[in-house]
Amino acid sequence: MATILMTGAAGTIGQMLRPRLSHHELRLTDVRAGDGIDALDVTDAAAVEKACTGADAILHLGGIAGEGPFEDVLAVNVRGTERVLAAAVRTGVPRVVLASSNHAAGLYSRADAGPAGLPDDVPARPDSYYGWSKAAMEQLGRLYHDRHGLHVICLRIGTCRDRPAAPRDLSTWLSPDDAARLVEAALTATGWRVVWGVSANTRRWWSTTGGLAIGYYPHDDAERWYRQCGEPDLTAPANQLVGGDMPTKPLGTP
Ligand SMILES: NC(=O)c1ccc[n+]([C@@H]2O[C@H](COP(=O)([O-])OP(=O)(O)OC[C@H]3O[C@@H](n4cnc5c(N)ncnc54)[C@H](O)[C@@H]3O)[C@@H](O)[C@H]2O)c1
């Protein structure tokens, strides 16, 4: 059991993880308070530092979870993450798990994946300002690991929802239970790492190596919902690229 500060706890993934990580002592925080969740804006350095004190780990989910204006993703995702990492060092929290995204590497295609799949830590190739902010978060994590020895595990999450719903999800789905397994594994991992956040999908084309290295063994497979999702058209760029149709959308528009 660990004491975990969770940011962004009111969001989709936070709500999925809350019951699944309840054997830990959870400090639930979000910019939107309520229902057992304390108010914490991750851009408020003093408040973040106060919230971190005495925690064993920080699970940093809070932020803008899709494309947005450059200044907004810079302020919330990048500066907010810097506040979290700096507070961890100042208060002696040894480990931060960062919610990165597939969009940090969204412009790689299936052709870039070898037989073992696209490596977890393939160099960033963002498909949007959002993806760029996630790449910047990963690199801030690396800086704090290299300079301060903080363990920082960056999860390049695919599509985390209750059930897969679209053709692309057959490859990219991360089930809620596997999300909890992934976070549990990340809570004991060491170093600076980038790991795909994806379930054991039959059609997965992202590597399993990074996950296995930290003891993440996914159980779920989106294929069970194949009929509801529909067959992906693999000639469409949205099914060729890591980031799906994000690159077809205008930069900075939510
Ligand atoms: N759900 C997915 O499929 C997916 C995929 C890739 C990455 N991610 C990442 O995982 C994290 C959680 O995703 P989600 O789907 O739960 O998103 P979400 O939008 O449902 O939740 C994000 C939460 O962050 C909070 N937040 C926003 N600004 C904040 C601030 N300044 N301080 C503190 N909290 C703030 C929001 O109020 C919200 O509750 C995000 O960082 C997202 O980018 C999610």
Ligand as a Chemical Component Dictionary entry (heavy atoms), coordinates in Angstrom:
data_LIG
# 
_chem_comp.id                   LIG 
_chem_comp.type                 NON-POLYMER 
_chem_comp.pdbx_formal_charge   0 
_chem_comp.three_letter_code    LIG 
# 
loop_
_chem_comp_atom.comp_id 
_chem_comp_atom.atom_id 
_chem_comp_atom.alt_atom_id 
_chem_comp_atom.type_symbol 
_chem_comp_atom.charge 
_chem_comp_atom.model_Cartn_x 
_chem_comp_atom.model_Cartn_y 
_chem_comp_atom.model_Cartn_z 
_chem_comp_atom.pdbx_ordinal 
LIG N1  N1  N 0  -8.507  8.823  -21.925 1  
LIG C1  C1  C 0  -7.607  8.554  -22.867 2  
LIG O1  O1  O 0  -7.848  7.760  -23.769 3  
LIG C2  C2  C 0  -6.238  9.197  -22.828 4  
LIG C3  C3  C 0  -5.352  8.904  -23.872 5  
LIG C4  C4  C 0  -4.071  9.463  -23.823 6  
LIG C5  C5  C 0  -3.698  10.262 -22.756 7  
LIG N2  N2  N 1  -4.595  10.550 -21.777 8  
LIG C6  C6  C 0  -4.158  11.441 -20.696 9  
LIG O2  O2  O 0  -4.555  10.899 -19.446 10 
LIG C7  C7  C 0  -4.924  11.948 -18.566 11 
LIG C8  C8  C 0  -6.340  11.714 -18.060 12 
LIG O3  O3  O 0  -7.185  11.625 -19.182 13 
LIG P1  P1  P 0  -8.765  11.613 -19.049 14 
LIG O4  O4  O 0  -9.290  10.873 -20.223 15 
LIG O5  O5  O -1 -9.161  11.188 -17.688 16 
LIG O6  O6  O 0  -9.072  13.152 -19.274 17 
LIG P2  P2  P 0  -10.205 14.058 -18.622 18 
LIG O7  O7  O 0  -10.301 15.310 -19.422 19 
LIG O8  O8  O 0  -11.451 13.274 -18.415 20 
LIG O9  O9  O 0  -9.594  14.384 -17.180 21 
LIG C9  C9  C 0  -8.584  15.341 -17.005 22 
LIG C10 C10 C 0  -8.824  15.990 -15.673 23 
LIG O10 O10 O 0  -7.818  16.990 -15.476 24 
LIG C11 C11 C 0  -8.435  18.056 -14.803 25 
LIG N3  N3  N 0  -7.657  19.273 -14.985 26 
LIG C12 C12 C 0  -7.670  20.130 -16.035 27 
LIG N4  N4  N 0  -6.879  21.174 -15.787 28 
LIG C13 C13 C 0  -6.352  20.969 -14.561 29 
LIG C14 C14 C 0  -5.475  21.712 -13.741 30 
LIG N5  N5  N 0  -4.980  22.911 -14.132 31 
LIG N6  N6  N 0  -5.135  21.216 -12.533 32 
LIG C15 C15 C 0  -5.644  20.024 -12.111 33 
LIG N7  N7  N 0  -6.497  19.277 -12.829 34 
LIG C16 C16 C 0  -6.841  19.760 -14.051 35 
LIG C17 C17 C 0  -9.838  18.155 -15.395 36 
LIG O11 O11 O 0  -10.726 18.849 -14.528 37 
LIG C18 C18 C 0  -10.193 16.694 -15.574 38 
LIG O12 O12 O 0  -10.939 16.178 -14.483 39 
LIG C19 C19 C 0  -4.768  13.255 -19.330 40 
LIG O13 O13 O 0  -3.521  13.817 -19.002 41 
LIG C20 C20 C 0  -4.782  12.813 -20.778 42 
LIG O14 O14 O 0  -4.063  13.696 -21.607 43 
LIG C21 C21 C 0  -5.868  10.044 -21.790 44 
# 
loop_
_chem_comp_bond.comp_id 
_chem_comp_bond.atom_id_1 
_chem_comp_bond.atom_id_2 
_chem_comp_bond.value_order 
_chem_comp_bond.pdbx_ordinal 
LIG N1  C1  SING 1  
LIG C1  O1  DOUB 2  
LIG C1  C2  SING 3  
LIG C2  C3  SING 4  
LIG C2  C21 DOUB 5  
LIG C3  C4  DOUB 6  
LIG C4  C5  SING 7  
LIG C5  N2  DOUB 8  
LIG N2  C6  SING 9  
LIG N2  C21 SING 10 
LIG C6  O2  SING 11 
LIG C6  C20 SING 12 
LIG O2  C7  SING 13 
LIG C7  C8  SING 14 
LIG C7  C19 SING 15 
LIG C8  O3  SING 16 
LIG O3  P1  SING 17 
LIG P1  O4  DOUB 18 
LIG P1  O5  SING 19 
LIG P1  O6  SING 20 
LIG O6  P2  SING 21 
LIG P2  O7  DOUB 22 
LIG P2  O8  SING 23 
LIG P2  O9  SING 24 
LIG O9  C9  SING 25 
LIG C9  C10 SING 26 
LIG C10 O10 SING 27 
LIG C10 C18 SING 28 
LIG O10 C11 SING 29 
LIG C11 N3  SING 30 
LIG C11 C17 SING 31 
LIG N3  C12 SING 32 
LIG N3  C16 SING 33 
LIG C12 N4  DOUB 34 
LIG N4  C13 SING 35 
LIG C13 C14 SING 36 
LIG C13 C16 DOUB 37 
LIG C14 N5  SING 38 
LIG C14 N6  DOUB 39 
LIG N6  C15 SING 40 
LIG C15 N7  DOUB 41 
LIG N7  C16 SING 42 
LIG C17 O11 SING 43 
LIG C17 C18 SING 44 
LIG C18 O12 SING 45 
LIG C19 O13 SING 46 
LIG C19 C20 SING 47 
LIG C20 O14 SING 48 
# 
